[in-house]
Amino acid sequence: MAGGTGKKENSAKFSGEKVRTLVYILLAAVCIALFLIFGRSKPSVPTSVSPTPAPSAEPSAVPKGMPMGKFIDALRQSSMDCEIGEVCIADGGFSYPLTLSDGRKGAALFLQTDDIGRVTECVLELPYTYAGEPDSSFSDVTASAIKEEYRRREKADTALVSAFLESIYSRFGGDCGISTIDSKKIAESIESAYFSHKSYDKKAGSARFYCETENAEDNEFFFTFRVIASFNYSK
């Protein structure tokens, strides 16, 4: 009897220890599972990968054309041999008096602009006196002096017109599609028209160039040479 009782106690003890061991194993498994579910930190972004920047808004298109103020600044910085005075309002546009190197009066620059201040037309006016080439009634000295004065004025005027046109080509050529070939032909034709007192009209891209010589009604020896350039930005 005593031997049987001992075996039962050992079996009960062994069973209790086994149960406790299983409970510990289960508790450890539960802790590991909880750690895996709640204890794992969120994946971090590698430092070598920078976040993708938000797309920036595309800049709005810059309108074609040249604002009046920038164009006047360009003319003042050009090789035009004159001084451009202060602006005045004239005939719905803007007028700038020009002081020429020889002191002639009446030279001016006129500008027209659109609603946003872009130059749509510019006009260069150069007044001068011309009484024809001296004939044999003049002495050689007088005739030579008159011719020399004519040639000096012609040289100054054509150089001024050339610089004026170059400024137009450089500032409006791209927007208006004025080619290098057209610009050269226009400059040559306008210079020829200056000497011949004829008019000239030429379209180049979306620009138009025109020149004329006007004779004063009250003075047959007084002339005004006018160069006009207009620009159409809608084409």
C-alpha positions in Angstrom: 0.0 0.0 0.0 2.7 2.4 0.9 4.4 1.9 -2.5 1.2 2.6 -4.4 0.6 5.8 -2.5 4.1 7.1 -3.3 3.6 6.4 -7.0 0.4 8.4 -7.0 2.0 11.4 -5.2 4.9 11.3 -7.7 2.5 11.2 -10.6 0.5 14.1 -9.3 3.6 16.1 -8.6 4.9 15.4 -12.1 1.6 16.4 -13.7 1.5 19.7 -11.7 5.0 20.6 -12.8 4.1 19.7 -16.4 1.1 22.0 -16.3 3.0 24.9 -14.9 5.7 24.4 -17.6 3.0 24.5 -20.3 1.5 27.6 -18.8 4.9 29.4 -18.7 5.4 28.4 -22.4 2.0 29.7 -23.3 2.6 33.0 -21.4 6.0 33.5 -23.2 4.3 32.8 -26.6 1.6 35.4 -25.8 4.2 38.0 -24.8 6.2 37.4 -28.0 3.0 37.7 -30.1 2.1 41.0 -28.3 5.6 42.3 -28.9 5.4 41.4 -32.6 2.0 43.1 -33.0 2.4 46.2 -30.9 6.1 46.6 -30.1 7.5 46.8 -33.7 8.4 50.3 -34.7 7.2 51.8 -37.9 9.7 51.6 -40.8 11.7 54.8 -41.1 12.5 56.5 -44.4 16.1 56.0 -45.3 18.1 59.2 -44.8 19.6 58.8 -48.3 16.1 59.2 -49.9 14.8 62.7 -49.9 11.0 63.3 -50.0 9.6 64.0 -53.4 8.9 67.8 -53.6 5.5 68.9 -54.5 5.2 70.0 -58.2 5.5 73.8 -58.4 3.1 75.8 -60.5 4.3 76.6 -64.0 5.2 80.2 -64.6 2.7 82.1 -66.7 3.7 83.0 -70.2 5.4 86.4 -70.7 3.5 88.4 -73.3 5.3 89.4 -76.5 6.4 93.0 -77.0 8.5 95.7 -75.4 7.2 98.0 -72.6 7.7 101.7 -73.5 10.0 102.4 -70.5 12.4 99.6 -71.4 12.4 100.6 -75.1 13.3 104.2 -74.2 16.1 103.0 -71.9 17.4 100.8 -74.8 17.4 103.8 -77.1 19.2 106.0 -74.5 21.9 103.3 -74.2 22.2 102.8 -78.0 24.6 104.6 -80.4 22.0 107.2 -81.3 23.8 110.5 -81.4 21.2 112.5 -79.6 19.7 113.2 -76.2 16.2 111.9 -75.5 14.2 114.4 -73.4 11.4 114.0 -70.9 8.1 112.4 -72.1 5.1 114.5 -73.0 1.5 113.4 -73.8 0.8 114.1 -77.5 -2.1 113.0 -79.8 -3.1 110.1 -77.6 0.4 108.8 -77.4 3.8 109.9 -76.0 6.4 112.4 -77.4 10.1 112.7 -76.5 12.0 115.7 -77.8 15.4 114.9 -79.3 18.4 117.2 -79.0 20.6 116.6 -82.0 24.4 117.1 -82.0 24.2 119.9 -84.5 21.6 121.8 -82.5 18.7 121.5 -85.0 15.3 122.0 -83.5 12.1 120.0 -83.8 13.5 116.4 -83.8 11.3 114.1 -81.9 10.3 110.5 -81.1 6.6 109.5 -80.9 5.3 106.3 -79.3 2.0 104.6 -79.3 1.2 101.8 -76.8 -1.5 99.2 -76.1 -3.5 98.7 -73.0 -0.7 97.0 -71.1 2.0 99.5 -72.1 3.7 97.7 -75.0 5.0 99.8 -77.8 2.8 99.3 -80.9 4.3 102.1 -83.0 7.3 104.3 -82.9 8.1 107.3 -85.1 11.4 109.1 -85.5 11.1 112.7 -87.0 14.2 114.5 -88.3 13.7 118.1 -89.6 16.2 119.8 -91.9 16.7 122.6 -94.4 17.6 121.9 -97.9 17.7 124.5 -100.7 19.1 122.3 -103.4 22.7 121.8 -104.6 24.5 125.2 -105.2 24.7 126.2 -108.8 27.3 128.3 -110.7 25.9 131.5 -109.2 27.7 130.6 -106.0 31.4 131.1 -105.5 33.5 128.0 -105.2 34.1 128.7 -101.5 30.4 129.2 -100.7 29.3 126.3 -102.8 31.9 124.0 -101.0 30.7 125.2 -97.6 27.1 124.5 -98.4 27.8 121.1 -99.8 29.9 120.2 -96.8 27.1 121.2 -94.5 24.7 119.1 -96.4 27.0 116.0 -96.4 27.6 116.4 -92.6 23.9 116.6 -91.9 23.2 113.6 -94.1 25.8 111.5 -92.5 24.6 112.4 -89.0 20.9 111.7 -89.9 21.5 108.3 -91.6 23.7 107.2 -88.7 21.0 108.2 -86.3 18.3 106.3 -88.3 20.6 103.3 -88.6 21.1 103.1 -84.8 17.3 103.6 -84.3 16.5 100.7 -86.6 19.2 98.5 -84.9 17.5 99.1 -81.5 14.2 98.1 -83.0 15.6 94.9 -84.5 17.2 93.9 -81.3 14.2 94.6 -79.1 11.3 93.5 -81.4 13.0 91.2 -83.9 12.3 88.0 -82.0 8.7 88.7 -81.0 7.8 90.0 -84.5 9.8 87.6 -86.6 12.0 90.2 -88.3 14.8 88.3 -90.1 18.4 89.4 -90.5 17.9 89.6 -94.3 14.8 91.8 -94.0 16.4 94.1 -91.4 19.4 94.7 -93.7 17.2 95.4 -96.8 14.9 97.7 -94.8 17.9 99.7 -93.5 19.3 100.1 -96.9 16.0 101.1 -98.5 15.2 103.6 -95.8 18.6 105.3 -96.3 18.0 105.4 -100.0 14.6 107.0 -99.5 16.2 109.6 -97.2 18.4 110.9 -100.1 15.8 110.5 -102.8 12.9 112.1 -100.8 10.7 109.1 -101.7 8.5 107.0 -99.5 9.1 103.3 -98.6 6.8 100.7 -97.2 7.8 97.2 -96.1 6.3 94.4 -94.0 8.7 92.1 -92.1 7.1 89.3 -90.0 4.4 91.0 -87.9 6.1 94.4 -88.1 5.8 97.1 -90.7 8.3 99.8 -91.7 7.5 103.0 -93.5 9.4 106.2 -94.2 8.6 109.5 -96.0 9.9 113.0 -96.5 7.4 115.8 -95.9 7.9 119.3 -97.4 6.5 122.1 -95.2 3.6 123.9 -96.9 4.8 127.4 -95.8 8.5 126.8 -96.5 9.7 125.0 -99.6 13.2 124.5 -98.2 12.1 122.9 -94.9 11.7 119.1 -94.8 10.9 116.4 -92.2 12.1 112.9 -92.7 9.9 110.4 -90.8 10.6 106.7 -90.0 7.6 104.7 -88.7 7.7 101.2 -87.3 4.6 99.4 -86.1 4.2 96.1 -84.4 1.4 93.5 -84.3 1.8 91.1 -81.4 -1.3 89.0 -82.2 0.4 87.3 -85.2 
